[in-house]
Amino acid sequence: MDFWGLLVRTVIIYFIVFLIMRAMGKREIGKLSVFDLVISVMIAEIAVIVIEDMSRPMMEGIMPMVVLLAIQVGMAIIGLKNRKFRQLIDGKPSIIMAKGKLNRDVMRKQRYNLDDLMLQLRENGMSRLADVEFAILETTGKLSVIPKESKDDQDHDMSHAHQSELGVIDDNKNGSSNIPPKYRFETLPVPLIMDGKVQDNNLTQLEKTRFWLKNVLQEQGVNDFKEVFLCTIDHKGRVFIDSDRKPRP
């Protein structure tokens, strides 16, 4: 075996794989989508084949890795502006618990058992199911947990000045949630505008209209939906707006 040739080949492939993984983005390994994971595994397998087979030209391994990188970057760019494409590739989050109740049908569909649930609740610092308001199984397999609010939390709210500074609007004037009780959350908070595009399906399920959304935006000095990068509403009816214009004081 050509020891020095193997050493040089290993070092070269290492740096090529390193550069390719850096070019793919900065997601943590545990937060890779299924698509990203498949690309990563394929690149790793190709790298191993090239290192093990000294008779194989390195270009036969480098070229497929570069092609996989181009596919990953290209699909990521498309996904930046197309939410439907992102959902097609990455899937949708699954609501494991809603309003403190387990959704058995979703757990069965995702093959997600109670041991998995209890383990990830503990990892989120939750020791009691009774303290959980929402538990959402993300597309990465991570469980996001939203705890129930204590009485002190319910009595306490942001000052109006601070809300304006952050672009947060309390659309919950009467203290009751503006979210219809039968609404089934796909994400929390619920997106109303993403990348300048109104999410009409979410508005319909929330029993809201574009006219209502337009009024909310105009209160913050935003006159066009296209000026808004992201607008969401949480389960308490609070609206968050991130736009090209600064919110009014």
C-alpha positions as CSV (number, residue, x, y, z in Angstrom):
1,M,0.0,0.0,0.0
2,D,1.2,3.5,-0.9
3,F,1.2,5.0,2.6
4,W,2.1,8.5,1.6
5,G,-0.3,8.5,-1.3
6,L,-3.2,7.4,1.0
7,L,-2.2,10.1,3.5
8,V,-2.3,12.8,0.9
9,R,-5.5,11.6,-0.6
10,T,-7.2,11.5,2.9
11,V,-6.1,15.0,3.7
12,I,-7.3,16.3,0.3
13,I,-10.7,14.6,0.6
14,Y,-11.0,15.8,4.2
15,F,-10.6,19.5,3.2
16,I,-12.9,19.1,0.2
17,V,-15.7,17.5,2.3
18,F,-15.1,20.2,5.0
19,L,-15.5,23.0,2.4
20,I,-18.6,21.4,0.9
21,M,-20.2,21.0,4.4
22,R,-19.4,24.7,5.2
23,A,-20.9,25.7,1.9
24,M,-24.1,23.8,2.6
25,G,-24.9,26.2,5.5
26,K,-24.6,26.5,9.3
27,R,-27.4,24.2,10.5
28,E,-26.4,22.1,13.5
29,I,-26.1,18.4,12.8
30,G,-29.0,17.6,15.1
31,K,-31.2,20.1,13.2
32,L,-30.7,18.8,9.7
33,S,-33.8,18.1,7.6
34,V,-34.2,14.7,6.0
35,F,-33.1,16.2,2.7
36,D,-29.9,17.7,4.2
37,L,-29.2,14.4,6.1
38,V,-29.5,12.4,2.9
39,I,-27.1,14.7,1.1
40,S,-24.6,14.6,4.0
41,V,-24.7,10.8,4.1
42,M,-24.1,10.5,0.4
43,I,-21.2,12.9,0.5
44,A,-19.6,10.9,3.4
45,E,-20.1,7.6,1.5
46,I,-18.5,9.0,-1.7
47,A,-15.6,10.3,0.4
48,V,-15.0,6.9,2.0
49,I,-15.1,5.1,-1.4
50,V,-12.5,7.5,-2.9
51,I,-10.2,7.1,0.1
52,E,-10.4,3.3,0.2
53,D,-10.0,2.7,-3.5
54,M,-6.5,4.1,-4.4
55,S,-6.9,3.1,-8.0
56,R,-9.9,5.4,-8.4
57,P,-9.2,8.9,-9.6
58,M,-10.1,11.5,-7.0
59,M,-12.1,13.5,-9.6
60,E,-14.6,10.6,-9.7
61,G,-15.4,11.3,-6.1
62,I,-15.0,15.1,-6.1
63,M,-17.4,15.6,-9.1
64,P,-20.4,13.8,-7.5
65,M,-19.8,15.7,-4.2
66,V,-19.8,19.0,-6.0
67,V,-23.0,18.0,-7.9
68,L,-24.7,17.1,-4.6
69,L,-23.6,20.5,-3.2
70,A,-25.1,22.3,-6.2
71,I,-28.4,20.4,-5.8
72,Q,-28.5,21.2,-2.1
73,V,-27.7,24.9,-2.6
74,G,-30.1,25.2,-5.5
75,M,-33.0,23.7,-3.6
76,A,-32.2,25.9,-0.6
77,I,-32.4,29.0,-2.7
78,I,-35.7,27.9,-4.2
79,G,-37.0,27.2,-0.7
80,L,-36.1,30.7,0.5
81,K,-39.0,32.2,-1.6
82,N,-41.4,29.2,-1.9
83,R,-43.0,28.0,1.4
84,K,-44.9,25.2,-0.4
85,F,-41.6,23.9,-1.8
86,R,-40.0,24.0,1.7
87,Q,-42.9,22.1,3.2
88,L,-42.7,19.5,0.3
89,I,-39.0,19.0,1.1
90,D,-38.9,19.4,4.8
91,G,-42.5,18.4,5.8
92,K,-44.6,20.1,8.4
93,P,-44.4,20.1,12.2
94,S,-46.7,17.8,14.0
95,I,-48.8,18.8,17.0
96,I,-48.3,16.2,19.7
97,M,-50.1,18.1,22.4
98,A,-52.6,21.0,22.0
99,K,-54.1,22.9,24.9
100,G,-52.8,20.3,27.3
101,K,-54.3,17.2,25.5
102,L,-52.3,14.5,23.7
103,N,-53.1,14.0,20.0
104,R,-53.0,10.2,19.8
105,D,-53.7,10.1,16.0
106,V,-50.7,12.3,15.3
107,M,-48.5,10.2,17.6
108,R,-49.6,7.0,15.8
109,K,-49.0,8.5,12.4
110,Q,-45.5,9.7,13.3
111,R,-44.8,6.4,15.2
112,Y,-44.0,8.6,18.2
113,N,-44.4,6.7,21.5
114,L,-44.9,7.9,25.1
115,D,-41.3,7.1,26.0
116,D,-40.1,9.4,23.3
117,L,-42.5,12.1,24.5
118,M,-41.4,11.8,28.2
119,L,-37.7,11.8,27.2
120,Q,-38.0,15.0,25.2
121,L,-40.2,16.7,27.8
122,R,-37.5,16.1,30.3
123,E,-34.9,17.4,27.9
124,N,-37.0,20.6,27.8
125,G,-37.1,20.8,31.6
126,M,-40.8,19.7,31.9
127,S,-41.4,17.1,34.5
128,R,-45.3,17.2,34.4
129,L,-47.5,16.8,31.4
130,A,-50.0,19.0,33.1
131,D,-47.6,21.9,32.7
132,V,-47.5,21.6,28.9
133,E,-49.8,23.8,26.8
134,F,-48.4,22.8,23.4
135,A,-45.8,20.2,22.3
136,I,-44.7,20.3,18.6
137,L,-42.6,17.7,16.9
138,E,-40.5,19.7,14.5
139,T,-39.4,18.4,11.1
140,T,-35.9,17.8,12.5
141,G,-37.3,15.4,15.2
142,K,-36.9,17.9,18.0
143,L,-39.8,18.5,20.4
144,S,-40.6,22.2,21.0
145,V,-42.6,22.7,24.2
146,I,-44.7,25.7,25.2
147,P,-45.6,25.6,28.9
148,K,-48.8,26.7,30.4
149,E,-48.7,30.2,31.8
150,S,-48.8,30.8,35.5
151,K,-51.3,33.2,37.0
152,D,-48.5,35.8,37.5
153,D,-47.6,35.4,33.8
154,Q,-51.2,36.0,32.8
155,D,-51.4,39.1,34.9
156,H,-48.2,40.5,33.6
157,D,-47.8,41.8,30.0
158,M,-45.4,44.0,28.0
159,S,-45.6,47.7,28.3
160,H,-47.0,49.4,25.2
161,A,-43.8,51.2,24.5
162,H,-41.8,48.0,24.5
163,Q,-44.3,46.3,22.3
164,S,-44.0,49.1,19.7
165,E,-40.2,49.0,19.8
166,L,-40.2,45.3,19.0
167,G,-43.0,45.5,16.4
168,V,-45.3,43.5,18.7
169,I,-49.0,44.4,18.7
170,D,-51.5,43.2,21.3
171,D,-54.5,42.5,19.2
172,N,-56.2,40.9,22.2
173,K,-58.0,43.9,23.5
174,N,-60.4,42.1,25.7
175,G,-58.0,39.7,27.3
176,S,-59.4,36.7,25.4
177,S,-57.6,34.9,22.6
178,N,-58.5,35.8,19.0
179,I,-57.7,32.3,17.9
180,P,-60.9,30.2,17.2
181,P,-61.1,27.3,19.7
182,K,-61.4,24.8,16.8
183,Y,-58.3,26.0,15.0
184,R,-55.6,23.3,14.7
185,F,-52.2,24.8,14.9
186,E,-49.6,23.7,12.3
187,T,-47.0,26.0,13.7
188,L,-46.7,28.3,16.7
189,P,-46.8,31.2,16.3
190,V,-49.1,31.1,13.2
191,P,-47.6,32.9,10.1
192,L,-49.8,35.4,8.5
193,I,-47.3,36.8,6.1
194,M,-44.0,35.2,4.9
195,D,-41.6,36.7,2.5
196,G,-44.2,39.4,1.6
197,K,-46.9,36.8,0.7
198,V,-50.1,36.6,2.7
199,Q,-50.9,33.2,4.0
200,D,-54.6,33.2,3.1
201,N,-55.2,29.7,4.3
202,N,-54.1,30.6,7.9
203,L,-56.2,33.8,7.8
204,T,-59.3,31.8,6.8
205,Q,-58.8,29.2,9.6
206,L,-58.3,32.1,12.0
207,E,-61.6,33.6,10.8
208,K,-59.7,36.8,9.8
209,T,-59.6,38.7,6.5
210,R,-57.0,40.6,4.5
211,F,-58.8,43.8,5.5
212,W,-58.2,43.0,9.2
213,L,-54.6,42.2,8.5
214,K,-54.2,45.4,6.5
215,N,-55.5,47.5,9.4
216,V,-53.1,45.8,11.8
217,L,-50.2,46.6,9.5
218,Q,-51.3,50.2,8.9
219,E,-51.2,50.8,12.7
220,Q,-47.5,50.1,12.5
221,G,-47.0,52.4,9.4
222,V,-46.9,49.5,6.9
223,N,-49.0,50.0,3.8
224,D,-48.1,47.1,1.6
225,F,-48.0,43.4,2.3
226,K,-44.8,43.1,0.3
227,E,-42.9,45.3,2.8
228,V,-43.4,42.6,5.4
229,F,-40.8,39.9,5.8
230,L,-42.6,38.1,8.5
231,C,-45.9,38.6,10.4
232,T,-47.2,36.1,13.0
233,I,-49.9,35.8,15.6
234,D,-49.6,33.7,18.7
235,H,-52.2,31.7,20.7
236,K,-53.0,34.8,22.8
237,G,-53.7,37.0,19.8
238,R,-50.4,39.0,19.9
239,V,-49.1,40.0,16.4
240,F,-45.4,40.3,15.6
241,I,-44.3,42.2,12.5
242,D,-40.9,42.4,10.9
243,S,-40.8,44.8,8.0
244,D,-38.6,47.2,6.1
245,R,-40.2,50.1,7.9
246,K,-39.7,50.8,11.6
247,P,-42.9,50.5,13.7
248,R,-44.5,53.6,15.0
249,P,-43.7,54.6,18.6
